[in-house]
Amino acid sequence: MNDTVGENVETGFFRDDVIQPFLLESTGIRGRVVRMGPALDEILKRHDYPPIVNELLGEVLALTSVLSSLMKFSGCFTLQSKSDGPVKMLVSDMTSAGVIRGCAGIDDVALKELLDKTEDHSTLSLTDLTGKGYIAFTVDQGEHMERYQGIVELEGESLSECIKGYFKQSDQINTGVLVNVAQIDGFWQGGGMILQYVPGDGGINQQVDKDDEEIKEDWQRSMILMSSCTEEELLDRDLSVSDLLFRLFHEEQVRVYDQRPLKEGCRCSREKLANVIKTVSAEEVDSYKVDGVIDAKCEFCGRSYVFDDAEIAEIQSESDQN
Ligand SMILES: [Zn+2]
């Protein structure tokens, strides 16, 4: 691990894994900037997917962190694509405590075929890789709360374009989003920025006197400023996120709030898997056995959970009692 990354030993969070909330006071537009360093590097290196898949999954992780950090909820936010192309699935989730994970589902044969016949992989579009499908996001706040889901077709140049499309078609809220992912000196680095204008939520300076035309101008100007942020700036670890925001939005009176940390982590457990075994039939359980045991590997973190016959029998007897 790079020693400049700055792990806080007490919390286990890294300085370069951070969420920065902000407000453009002149217009009431809110936003978040996210930097992902060790968290992203750890997740992508563990999976060891081809670089082009790492980039896509990195984008999903960066999008997950900006979208979920903008939402007010207590629970888990999930972003997941499902499609019929070489990259069949991309999934990432983040808890409101800032713990993030992600993985991809790949058709290895189809992906190899596509990469072999494409000279310059940077020319591949999103849908060349994913095929036809959709991307959905879900906010899960536990058993007794309403589950919120949004869904949009996979199309356009990038995943952030899809997400922008979703916000455009779904409601009155203006949302702009930008993400970048790159491997710099062998180290995966990601960043994201999101702007959102909620009518009536004018922040500190309530926009009492602004008409629709002025609000529209405010929004367009802020979007232009955000899109002027280069990949280098967004991913530059020597440029703090607050300095970056000031550089981009100083004329909009940018106010930054307390940073929130994020980190990589999985929530899998033996207990959760035992609960899955409980819900399936005895025949299905048998079909999962190899050499008399079930060896279940977590798709996110790679941890392996082995259940032998005696343990499986015990789990099944518990489910019979219920
Ligand atoms: Zn896991």
Boltz pocket constraint, residues with backbone or C-beta under 6 A from the ligand:
constraints:
  - pocket:
      binder: B
      contacts: [[A, 266], [A, 267], [A, 268], [A, 298], [A, 299], [A, 300], [A, 301], [A, 302], [A, 303]]
      max_distance: 6.0
